[in-house]
């Protein structure tokens, strides 16, 4: 079982697009079921900005798309992201990824 607030350290590529169709790239640096933190120096983001995210958990695996997310905080080149809407298929892929991370931490 994955706790709703348990955060896992990760390092994976992410692409994002904001409401104005401005795109950027960065790295997801921590992840939990309802959000993540990412680092990016390709664009500045402000609190409240809505985004679509595509996270790449591992090479040669499908990206996980977060259909709607909101910037909760922004500090320099790091941003806290809250997932607002995730399609069920994507949520299942996110849960599998989190479970894989949790199992790796145990072993």
VOBAVO-961289 format. One record per residue (C-alpha): x, y, z. Coordinates in steps of 0.25 Angstrom, whole numbers, padded with zeros to 4 digits, always signed. Each point is the difference from the previous one (the first is absolute). Layout:
<sites>
XYZ
...
</sites>
This chain:
<sites>
+0000+0000+0000
+0005+0014-0004
-0002+0011+0011
-0007+0012-0006
+0011+0009+0005
+0012-0009-0001
+0010+0007-0009
+0011-0007-0007
+0013+0005-0006
+0001-0002-0015
+0007+0006-0011
-0007-0001-0013
-0002+0009-0012
-0013+0008-0001
-0006+0009-0011
-0011+0010+0003
-0009+0009-0007
-0007+0012+0007
-0014+0006-0003
+0007+0009-0010
+0006-0011-0008
+0014+0003+0005
+0008-0013+0002
+0011-0003+0008
+0009-0012+0005
+0006-0004+0013
+0002-0011+0010
-0010-0006+0010
+0008+0000+0013
-0011-0005+0009
-0013-0007-0002
-0013-0004+0008
-0014-0005-0005
-0005+0014+0000
+0011+0009-0005
+0015+0001-0002
+0011+0010+0001
+0008+0004-0012
+0012+0007-0004
+0001+0008-0013
+0008+0012-0005
-0007+0000-0014
-0011+0010+0005
-0006+0007+0012
-0013-0004+0006
-0009+0007+0010
-0008-0006+0011
-0014-0004-0006
+0005-0002-0014
-0007-0012-0006
+0008-0011-0007
+0000-0013-0008
+0011-0009+0004
+0007-0011-0007
+0009-0008+0009
+0010-0011-0005
+0002-0010+0011
+0010-0008-0008
+0006-0001-0014
-0008-0008-0010
-0013+0001+0009
-0012+0008-0003
-0001+0014+0006
-0010+0003+0011
-0009+0011-0004
-0006+0009+0011
-0011+0007-0007
-0001+0012+0009
+0009+0004+0011
+0002+0013+0008
+0012+0007+0005
-0001+0001+0015
+0013+0006+0003
+0012+0006-0008
+0014+0002+0005
+0011+0004-0009
+0001-0012-0010
-0009-0010+0009
-0015-0001-0001
-0010-0008+0009
-0011-0006-0009
-0014-0005+0004
-0006-0010-0009
-0015+0005-0003
-0005-0010-0010
+0007-0013-0005
-0007-0010-0009
-0002-0014+0007
+0010-0007-0009
+0010+0011+0003
-0003-0001+0015
+0002-0015+0000
+0014+0002-0007
+0003+0010+0010
-0003-0010+0011
+0008-0011-0006
+0012+0010-0001
-0002+0004+0015
-0001-0015+0004
+0013-0003-0008
+0007+0011+0007
-0005-0004+0014
+0004-0015-0002
+0014+0004-0005
+0002+0008+0013
-0004-0012+0008
+0011-0009-0006
</sites>
